[in-house]
């Protein structure tokens, strides 16, 4: 309803409108807004206008109000769009906070944020644990850049396990200036003479170090022999926090103080070993060490330590090889088989008069004399006591018939010297690692035939795996490669790529999601700063990764715990990838959840071949590389490693997929390595891991690589036959017909919503013009 009010205006009057209730009222200002001039003396020119003029006035006012209402609606729609965008951003940050909380461990310590609704209501949001919550909320309030920096840092420190690597041992790209100097020093200072008290002090210091005491006695003696002395004056720095480390130290005289971030942590006195992580790989020091008074230090650099470990292990293996070549039963076996036997050999020790074999007993063990000597005695007709018939020395062997079948010993073998050492191989290990005698005969026949076929094909052109592959994926890859080859400016291909998002960051670089500017197909582009590659001497690894990725083609290659069925599916995909790689003589060396990706169908694909290497069959490699939680004991001890290192890491992966964390964890890598050297037998299995996966984990994580499931004569097949995989559809997996429990809906090839958020790379990489990558 509208009521009228009279307004005196000169010689006449007009009715002004006033809305009731929630209507819009009228005033003189409104009249002025409608274009009517209001004066004390009247309206307009002072004449009466009548009903027609009033109607016109109302029509004008209605039009103005309609225009204003439309403007308000446009503003509201814009605000709604902005609100939806803010809600999406808040949802993304909420998701990221959940991941950060999970990483930091708030949920385990009773400091979790209260759950947030997926679409938060307008108004205040109430959260629990005010202290921790306000800290996280304050990060959000400081803007997206600050939030992403914190997210990346927490992800880096607490969630993502970063790989580490020493310099490759081949020296293909030459040592850096420091390493050249260190190597020269090592050569000069090797076998430094020391008095007995100094040797005892250094030895005891190494044995009191939890990590170093795991070294074999022979290696420990050589480390002591090769350490050389350095003298530091008062207030002189030995170690600078944040600088790369290269040396292991033992303090023999003086006093040292340790500080971190400018805060004094403590002091070190004579008989202390420190800095041991640096002899494994290139790492930054986490504290500063300074001499309080003049101090005498014994040092060993990383290159010398690696030489000690390699030299002794290689010399021993060469000696064992020569022993095996002298055995008539084994001499015709190819090197690959002999290498497996070498890995199985154990050393038994006997003193003078000890019976190694007794006549008439059943035996299943073969012996080679590595040190000392034995005599052979046999019962003779007419003699009350066994008679000596011959003596055997280093390199001689006995009991070889036991490798073929159960053997009744025909003579006594008795040690004639103290500390007689025999290399021992039992029939069970021989059969598992090499095969039965009948299998060996068949193998040798096939081996000779294969060599003949290889000679016939030697001059044939090798066929690319892609030429044999007719899948849609292979055809699409070939089409894109052809397109890339036609792009102009081959020296600067990045101008043809569009950056979509950062998929991940690691210890050596970052991975970007990119696409060709006129294509919808996405690529994962790995980016590493060239100067960082040179500084850490990773050129050989970079070339190796590129070459291997060009040569291999497998459907299975490219944080929460899982139920057994899901974990089994993941491990099945990894096994297919390992079966393919190991068959080509490639060891992967960096298995971990962070290097496993899902394709559109939810199948696991192995990514990041930065540490992969083609070693061939029956060979070993020596470079320390991998991820601390996943690295195998023989890698830590520089004993040389092969495919057995991948089998170890597979056991660790099963444990982590089923429980949410690996069995060996800690803030300090050295503590992790020390736990690894103690072995999986020291680990109490959580109740979440049932008997069958526990049995598989323990078989994969044997301390002796030769005893690991998957590293024997049948390779990966032995793992596939384990009881945990009973009833698993391997054929369906290989053909891509097995439904994945991990399949996620994707909006398209560029959908990266399932990845964490990372800020863009803003830092300009420094120039590196040495030319090591001219043929890349």
TIDRENKE-912465 format. One record per residue: x negated, y negated, z negated of N, C-alpha, C in turn. Coordinates in steps of 0.2 Angstrom, whole numbers, plus 5000, padded with zeros to 4 digits. Last residue first. Example, Ala and Ser with C-alpha at 12.3 -4.5 7.8 and 13.67 -1.06 7.14 Angstrom:
<rs>
493650114965493250054964493650004961493450284961493850224961493450164961
</rs>
This chain:
<rs>
462951725127463551755123464151755128461651685130461951745134462651765131461351585121461451565128461751625133461251585108461851605110461951595118460051525104460151595103460751625106459751395105459851425111459951505110459651295095459051335096459151385103460451195092460251195099459651245100461851135083461351195083461151215090462551005075462251035081461851085079463951035063463251005065463051035071465651015065465151055064464451025066466650895056466350915063465750955062468050945047467350935047467050945054469350985047469250915049468450905049470451115051469651105050469551025052471951105042471551105048470851095046472451215028472351145031471951155037473551355028472851325027472851255031474751465021474551395024473851385023474851645026474751585021474651525025476051715037475351695035475351645030477251725042477051775037476351765035477451625052477751615046477551665040477051615065476551625060476751615053477451655081477751645074477251665069477151665094476851615090477051605083478051765100477351775099476951725095479551755089479151745095478451765094480051785077480451735081480151725088480151945070479751885072480151845077480452055056480752015062480351955064479352185053479652115051479852085057478952345047479152305052479452245050478452435038478252375037478452325043478752565041479152535035478952465034479052615058478552585053478952555047479452765066479652695063479252675057478452825078478652835071478852765069478052805091478752825090478952835083476752795095477052735093477852745092475952895097476352875103476752815101475352915085474952895090475352875096476452945077476052885076475652865082476853065082477353005083476952945082475753145079475953135086476353075087475953145065475353115068475453095075476953145053477053145060476453115064476653235039476553175042476553185050476653355032477253345035477253275039475353305021475753365023476453335026474453215016474753195023475253255025474053265005474453205004474753185011473253375008473953385006474353325006472253345023472353345016473153345014472053325037472353395034472453395027471553205038472153215041472553275038470253235033470653195029471353205032469753315044469853345037470253305033469653225054470153285055470253315048468553155053469153125051469753175050467453285053467553215053468253195050466953415053467653405056467853335056465853415045465753435052466453415056466053265035465753335036465853355044466653155031465953145033465653215034467953185026467853145032467153135035467453195010467953215015467953165020465753185005466353155006466853185011464553235003465053275000465753245002463653155009463753215012464253255009463553044999463953035006464053105009463853064983463453084988463853084995464953014976464352974976463852994981466553014984465953054981465353014981467752964988467352924985466752964981468553064994468353014998467752974995468953134982468553174988468253124993469653034976469053064973468653104978470753014985470352964983469652994980471353144984471053124991470553064989471853154971471353204974470953174980472753044971472153044967471653094969473753094980473253034982472653024978474153204972473853214978473453154981474653144959474053194959473753204966474952964960475153034959474553084960474752814953474452864958474552934956475252764941475652754948475352794953474452784931474952834932475352824938472752754937473352734934473952784935471252844932471752834937472452814934469852784926470452814924470952794929468252814933468852764933469452814931467152884934467152844928467852804927467252934946467352984941467452944934466752844955467452844954467652894948465252764949465652814953466352814951464152694946464352744941464852794944464052604956463552654956463752704950465152524954465152564960464652624959464752454942465252504942465352544948463752374949463552424944464052474942464452304958464052354960463752404955465152224948465552264953465052324955464052154942464452194938464952244942463652074954463252124951463652174946464751994956464652044960464252104957465851944943465151944945465052004950467151964940467051904943466351894945467852124947467552084942467352014945468252294950468352224951467952194946468552444957468052414955468052334956469852484963469652514956469052474953470852344969470352404969470152424963472652324966471952304966471452364966473852384969473852314970473152284969474052524970474052494963474052414963474052574983474552604978474552564971473052494989473752494992474252524987471952534981472252464981472952464984471752664984471852644978472152574977471552654998472152694996472252674989470352584998470952555001471552594998469452674992469552614989470252584991469452775003469652794996469852734992468852695013469552715014469852735007467552675008468052615008468752635009467052805010467152785004467652725003467152815024467552855021467652835013466152715028466852705029467352755025465052785023465252725020465952705022464952895032465152905025465352845022464352845044465152845043465352865036462952785035463252805041464052805040461452705028462152735027462452745034460152685017460352705023461052725023459952645004459652715006459752735013460252524997459752525003459552595005461152524987460452544985459952554991462252484993461952444988461252464986462452595002462352525004462052484999462752694993462152704997461952635000463952664987463352664983462752664987464952544998464752614996464152614992466052414995465452434998465252504994467252354990467352404995466652444997466952244983467352294980467452354984466052164992465852194985466252254983466052215008466452175003466252204997464652205019465252235017465552185012462852255020463452215022464052245020461252285022461752275017462252225019460652385035460752315033461352315027460352515040460052495033460352425031460952665047460852595047460752575040460752825055460852785049460752715051461352965065460952915064461152875057462353055070461753085066461253025064462752965084462953015079462253045076462752775083462652845086462752895081462952655079462352685076462252755080463652505082463552565085462852595083464452415069463852425072463852495076465352285061465352345064464752355068465452155055464952205052464952275056466452095063465852065061465252105059467752135067467152175068466452145067469252105064468652075061468052135062470552235062470352165064469652155061471752365065471052345062470752285065473452365063472852355067472252335064474952455059474252425056473752425062476552415065475952455065475352415063477652335067477452345060476852395060477852285080478252345078478052365071476952185081477652165081478152225079475652225070475852205076476652195076474752175056475252205058475452185065472952195051473552155053474152195055471652195039472152235043472752195044470752135032470552145039471052185042471252135019471252065022471052075030471152265014471752235016471752175021469652325022469952295016470652275018468052375029468752395028469052365021466852365035467152305031467952315031466252465042465852435037466252375033466152545055466552485054466252445048465152625066465352625059465552555058465252715081465252655078465552655071465252825089464652815086464652745083466552865094466052825099465452805095467052925084466952965090466552925095467252815076466752865074466552905080468352755082467752715082467152765080469452855081469152825088468452795087469552865068469352925072469152905079469852745064469152765062469052825066471152735069470652685071469952715070471752835062471752835069471152795072471652785049471252845051471252855059472452675049471752665049471352725051473752745051473452695056472752685056473752805038473752845044473452805050473752705029473152745030473152785036475152665032474552615033473852655034475752775028475852755035475252705036475452785014475252835019475252815026476052665010475352665009475152725014477452705012477152645015476352655015477452815003477652825010477352765014477152754990476752804993476852815001477352574990477652644988477152694993476052464987476552494991476852554988475752304979475652374980476252404984475252154988475652184984475552264984475052024995474652074991475152104986471352295082471352225085470752185083471752455083471252405081471452335084472552545087472552535080472052495078472452565100473152545098473052525091470952515107471352565103471952535100469452495114470152485116470552535112467852425115468352465112469052445114467052325122466952395124467552445121467252205116467352215124467352285126466952225103467652215105467752215112465552245104465952305103466752295104465152115108465052175113465452235111465452045097465752025103465652085108464752105086465452105086465752095093463452085091463652155090464452155090463351945090463251985097463552055096463451935076463951905080463951935087462352015071463052035070463552005074461351935076461351995079462052025077461451815069461551815076461651885079461351785055461851835057461951835065460551705047460251755051460751805053461051595040461151665037460851715041460751495049460551485042460551555039461451535060460751535061460451535054462751525056462551585058461851595058462851385053462951435047462651505050462751335066462151325061462251375055463951375071463351405074462751395069465351425063464851365064464251395066466651515070466051515065465551455067468251575073467751515074467251515068469251675083468751675077468251615078470851665088470251645089469751635083472151765093471751745087471051725089473351705105472751735103472451715096474951715113474551695108473851735107475851675127475551725124474951695119476451575134476751585128476351635124475451455144475651525143475951525136474851335146475451345150475651415150473851335137474351275137474951285141473651475128473451445134474051385134473551465110473851485116473551445122472951525093472951475099473351505105472651525077473151555082473151495087470951555070471551505072471951545077470051595057470351625062470951575064468351545051469151545050469451575057466951605042467251565046468051565045466351685032465951675038466351625043467251715022466651695020466151675026468851645029468451695025467751675024470551615032469851585031469451645027471851615044471551645039470851615038472651555054472951615051472551635045473151395058472651435055472851495052474051355073474051365066473351395064473851315087474551325084474551315076473051235099472951255092473651255089472851275116473251235111473251265104471551265128471951305123472251255118470851205137471451235140471851275135469751155130470251105133470851135136468951265128469451245123469951195125467951305137468651325138469151305133466751245143467151215138467851235139466151315153465751295147466151265142467051325163466951385159466551365153467851235171467451215166467351275161469451315176468851275177468451265171469951495176469951425173469351385175469851615180469951565185469951495182469751695169469151695173469251635179470951685164470451655160469851645165471651775172471851705172471251665169471051895169471051865176471151795176471551905156470851905158470651875165472851915158472651855155471851845156472952045165473151985168472951915165472452125155472052115161472252055165473452115145472752095144472352075150474552165152474552095150473852075149474052295153474152265159474152185158473952335140473352335144473452295150475352325136474852285133474252275137475952425144476152355145475552305142474652545149475152525145475352445147473752615156474252585160474752555156472052645156472652635152473152595156470952655163471252725162471952705158470452535163470552565169470952625168470052515149470652485152470852505159468852585148469452615145470152575148467952585163468252545158468852585155466852715168467552685169467752645163465252715175465652725169466352685170464752785190464952725187465352735181463552915189464152895191464352835187462352965186462352915191463052885192462653075178462253025175462252955180463353185180463753125180463253065178462353285179462753285185463153215185462053275165461553265171461853255177463153315159462953245159462453225164463153455162463753405165463553335165462053485154462053495161462553455165462553455141461953425144461953425152463553545141463753475141463153435143462853665140463353655146463453585146462253655127461853655133462253645140463453645119462953585119462553595126463953775121464353715123463853655124462953845114463153855121463453795124463053785102462453775105462553795113464353825097464153755098463553745103464153955096464653935101464453855103463253955086463053985092463553965098464053895076463453865078463153895085465053985073465153915076464553885079464254085068464554095074464754035077463854015056463354045061463654055068464853875053464653945052464153965057464353705051464753755054464453825052463953585044463653605051464153655054464653565033464353505036464153525043465253685029465653625029465353565033464153775029464753785033465153725034463353705020463053715026463653725031464053715008463953655011463753655018464053865007464653825008464553755011462653895006463053915012463653875013461553765000461953824999462453835005459953715000460553705004460953775003458553624993459053684992459653664996456853604991457453584994457953634995455953624977456153654983456853614985454453594968455053564970455253604977453553624953453653644960454353624962453153594941453453544945453453564952451753714940452253664937452453614942451653854951451353784948451953754945452253964956451553974953451253904951453854034955453453974955452753984952454354174964454154154957453754084958455554284970455154224972455054184965455654454974455654404969455254344972456754524988456054514984456154454979457954534994457454584995456854584991459554494989458854464990458454534989460854505000460554534994459854524994461954375005461254405006461054444999463354335015463054355008462454395009462654255030463154295026462854305019461954135034462354175039462854215035461154085023461654045027462054075032460454195019461054175015461454125019459354195027459854245029460454225025458354115021458754085027459354135029457554135010458254145009458654115015456254015012456454075011457254075010454853915019455553925017455653995016453453795019453753865020454453865017453153665015453453675021453653745023451953715003452353665006452553675013451853905003451653835000452153785004451754074996452054015001451953944998451054234997451154164993451454114999451454404996451154344999451354284995451654514987451554534994451254464998451454584972451354524976451254544983452554714966451854694968451954624973453454754951453454724958452754704960452854904943453054834943453054814950452555044945453055024940453254954940452555114961452255064957452755044952453155204970452655224966452355174961453655074981453755144979453155174976453854914975453454964979453555034976454754764974454654834971454354874977453854614977454354664979454154724976453554434976453454504974453954544976452754284981453354334983453154404981452554124974452254194976452854244977452453954978452754014975452354074977452053774975451953844978452353894974452153604978451953654974451953724978453553534987452953524983452853584978454553594995454353524996453653504992455053735002454653714997454353644999456753775004456153745008455753715002458053895003457553855000457053835005459853935002459253935006458753885003460954044994460653974994459953984998461754144990462054104995461654044996461454314984461254244985461654214991461354444973461654414979461554344979459854534968460454494966460754464973458654594972459254634971459954594970457454494964457654544969458254584967457854324961457754384959457954444964457154164964457554214967457354284963456354094955456854054959457354104962455754104939456054144945456554104948454354024933455054024934455254064940452954014933453254074930454054074931452953834932452553894933452853954930454553764935453853764932453553834933455553674947455353734944454653734941456953584953456253584950456153644946457853544968457753584962457053584960458653434978458053454975458053484969459753454992459653434985458953464983460353415008459853445004459853414997461353355016461553405011461053425006460653275025461053235020461253285014460053375033459653325028460053295023461153415039460853455035460453415030461453295047461953315042461653365037460253305055460353245051460853265046460553415063459953415058460053365053461553375071461653425066461153425061460853275078461453255075461653305069459853345085459653295080460253285075460353515088460253445090460153405084459453665084460053625083459853555086458353745085458653725092459253685091457953775072457553735076457853705083458653855063458853785064458553745069458053985062458753975063459053915065456653945061456853975067457653975068456153795054456553855053456853885059455553685058455053745057455453805056456453585057456253605064455753665063456453565043457053595046456853625053455253495041455353555038455853595041455553375048454953425051455053495047456553325041456753345048456153395050455953295029456453345029456553375036455153185034454753245031455253305031456053095037455653125042455353185040456653075024457053105030456653135035455553005018455753075015456253105021455452895026454852945026455053015023456652835023456452855030455952905030456452805010457052845012456852875019455352725009455352785006455952835008455752615018455152655019455152725016456952565012456952595019456352645020456452515000457052565000457052595007455452425004455352484999455852535000456152335012455652375015455452435010456952275003457252315008456752365011455952214995456452264992456752304997455452125005455052175002455452224999456552035007456352075012455852135010456751974994457252024997456952065002455351974983455851944988456252004991454951964966454952014972455451984977453851914953454351904958454351954963453551864936453351914942453951914946452951724928453451754931453251804936452551624915452251674920452851724922452751454910452951524911452651564916452651324899452251354905452451424905454351294893453551284893453251324899455551294900455451254894454751244893455951304917455451324912455451274906457651334922457051294921456551314916458951384932458451404928457851364928460651354935459951334936459551364931461851464944461551434938460851404940462151534955462651514951462451474945461451534972461351534964461951504961462151614986461951554982461951564975461351744995461951714991461651654987460951875005460951805005461551775001460752024996460951985002460851915000459852094987460352124991460552094997459152004980458752054983459252104987460051924973459751894979459351944983460451994961460851984967460551964973459451964952459452024956459952034961459151864943459151854950459151914954458051944930458651904932458551894940457452024916457452024923458051984925456351994902457051984905456951984912455151984895455552054896456152044899455251824886454851884890455251944890456951754887456251764884455951814887458051624890457851684892457051694889459451534883458751534885458651614886461051454888460651494884459851494886461751354895462151414893461651454888462051174895461651234893461951294891462751104909462951124902462451184901462751074923462451024918462451044911463251184929463651124929463351074924462251274918462751274924463151214923460651334913461151294913461651294919459351414904459851424909460451374908457651404901458351394899458751394905456251514896456651484901457351464898454551524891455251524889455651484894453151644891453451584891454251584889452851794901452651744896453051674897453751864910453251904906452951854900455251884918454851844914454351884910455551934934455451964928454951914924456651914948456151884944456151924937457051914966457151944959456551924955457451794978456951834974457251864968458251704985457851754989457451804984459751604986459251644982458851694986460251434990460151514992459651544988460951334977460451344983460351414984461751324966462051304973461551314979460451284955461151304956461451274963458851334957459351274957460051304959457551414948458151424952458551354952456451354942456351414946456951424951455751194940456351234941456151294945454851134926454851154933455451204934454651114912455151074916455251094923452951164913453451144909453951094913452551274928452451224923453051204919452451444932452851374932452751334927451651554942451651514936452051454937451951724948451951654949451951614942451351884954451451834949451551764951452352014962451751964962451951914957452852184964452952114962452352074961452452304968452452254973452652184971452552394958451952394961451852324965453952384955453452364950452752354953454352454966454552384965454052354960453852574965453652534970453752464969454552624953453852614953453552574959455852624959455652584953454952574952455752724968455852654970455652604965455552834959455052824965455152744967456652834952456052824949455552804954458052744959457652804958457052784955459052624950458552644955458252704954459852584940460152634944459652654949459352474934459152544931459452604935459852364940459252394942459052464939461052344933461052364940460452394942460752314919461252364921461252394928459052314914459552284918460052334921458152384908458652354903459152314907457352424918457752474915458252444910456652304920457052324925457552374922455952294908456452244909456852264915455152404908455652404903456152354905454352364919454752424920455252424915453652254914454052244920454552304920452952314903453452254902453952254908452152404910452652424905453152374904451352314917451752364921452352394916450652254907451152214911451652264915449952354901450452324897450952284901449152394911449652444909450152414905448852264924448652314918449252354915449052274941449252254935448952294929448852234958448552264953448852234946450152234970449652194966449452234960450752284982450352324978449852284974450852134992451052204991450452244987450452004994450452024987450652094986450451995008449851985005449852014998451752035011451152075014450552065010452451935005452552005003451952045005452051815012451851825005451851905003452651845024451951845024451651855016453951845020453651905022452951905022454051715016454151765011453851835013453851655028453451635023453451695017454951695035454251715038453751705032455951655027455851725027455151735030455851515030455751535023455651615023456151505043455451485041455351515034456851665048456851595047456151575044456351795060456451765053456451695053457151855075456551825072456751795065458151925081458151855082457551815078457852055077457952035084457851965086457652125065457252065066457252045074458352235060457952245067457552185068459052215049458352235048458052245055460052065046459952135050459252145049460151995030459951985037459852055040461752045021460952025021460852015029463351985018462852025022462151995021465052005013464351975012463952015016466751955013466251995015465551965014467951915001467551895006466951945007469651934997468951964996468451955002470751824992470451844998469751874996471051784978471451834982471051864987470251684972470651734968470951794972469651604980469251624974469651684971470451574991469751594992469451624986471651534985471651594989470951624990471151424979471451474974471451544979470851344990470351364985470551424981472151334997471551375000471051394995472851264987473051334989472451374992472151144987472151184981472351254983472351105000471651114998471651154992473751095000473451145004472751155002473950984991474251054989473851104993473350884998473050904991473350974990474150875009473450885010473150915003475450845004475350915007474550925008475450764987475550764994475250834997475550764974475050734977474950734984476550854970476750784971476150744974475950974970476350964975476450884976475150954958474850964964475250954970476250944949475850884950475450894957476651074949477051024952476650964953475551134942475651154949476151104952475651064930475051064933475151084941476951104926476851034927476151024931476751244923477151224929477051144931475851244913475651264919476051244925476751174903476051154905475751174911478051234903477951164905477251144907478751354906478051354904477751284907480051334918479751354912479051344911480951194925480451244926480251264919482251124934482051134927481551194928482450984944482351054944482051074937483750864946483150884943483050964943484450854963484450834956483850864953485250964974484950894973484950884965484551134973485151084972484751014972483551224984483651194978484251144978483751374991483951304993484051264987483251474982483051464989483151394992482851414966483351444971483051434978481451484956481751424960482351454965481151554940481351564948481651504950479851474931480551494931480751504939478151524932478651474933479351504933477351624919477651614926478151554926476551664909476551594911476851584918476251794905476751754902476851684904475251854912475051824905475651784902475651904924475451954919475251924912476051784930476551834929476351884924474751724933475251694928475751744926473751754941473951804936474451774931473351694952473051674946473151724940474151764962473351764962473051754955475351734958475151804958474451814958475351594960475451624953475251694953475151594974474651564969474651594962476351644978475751684980475151654975477251544973477251614970476651654972476751444980476651444973476751514970477251474993476551474991476351474984478551464990478351534992477551534991478651324988478851374983478551444984478251285000477851264994477951314989479351325008478651345010478151335004480351255001480351325001479651355003479951125004479951144997479951214997480151125018479451115016479451135008481551145018481051195021480351185019481851025012482051085009481651145012481450935021481150935015481250995011482350965032481650975033481250975026483550925026483450995028482651015029483350795024483450835018483250905020483350755038482750745034482750785027484650785041484050815045483450815040485250695032485350765032484850805035484850575037484650595030484750665029485550575049484750575049484550595042486850575045486550635049485850635049486850455039486950515035486650575038486750365050486250365044486250435040487850395056487250415060486650415054488850355047488850425049488150445052488550215047488450255041488350325043488950185060488250175058488050215052490350215059489950255064489150245062490650105050490750175048490350225053490449995058490050005052490050075050491350015068490650015070490250025064492550005060492350065063491650075065492449875056492349925051492249995054492649805068491949795064491849855059493949845071493349865075492649865072494649785060494549865061494049885065494449655063494149675057494049755057495149645075494349625075494049655069496449675070496049715075495349705075496649565062496549635059496249675064496649455071496149455065496049525063497749495078497149495081496549495076498749475068498649545071497949545074498649335066498549385061498349455063499149285079498449275076498249325071500449335078499949365083499249345081501049265067500949335067500449365072500249095066500849145067500649215066499548975066499449025071499949075072499548805063499848865061499748915067498048705064498648725066498848795063496748675060497248655056497948675058495748735067495848655069496448635064495248845055495248825062495348745063496148795040495848845044495848825051495848665027496248715031495848765035495048595019495648565022496048605026493948675015494448645010495048625013493848805027493648735024494148715019493248935036493648915030493348855028493349005052493048955048493448935042493249175056493749115054493349065050492549285058492449235063492949175061492449385048492849395054492849345059491749325038491349375042491749395049492649245033492149215036491749265041493349345026493649305032493149275036492449385017492649435022492949395028492349275009491749295013491949335018493549275003493449215008492849235012494149445004493849385000493749335006494849605001494749545005494449485001494349774997494649714996494449655001494649935003494249885003494549815002495350054991495250024997494749964997495550124980494850134982494850094989496850014974496450074973495750074975497249914988497349944982496850004981496549774997496749844997496749864990497249635003496849654997497049734997497249505015497449575013496949595007498049345015497449385016497649455013499149245025499149295020498449335021499149065025499049135028498949185023499948905026499648955022499549025027499748725029500148795030499748845025499048615029499748605030500148675030497748685019498048625022498748625023498048825013497548805018497848745022498248934999498348865002497848845007498649095001498049055000498248985003499549224993499549164997498949124996499349394996499249344991499249284995500149564997499949494999499849444994499649734996500049674994499749614996499849895004499449825004499849775001499650065000500050005000499649945000
</rs>
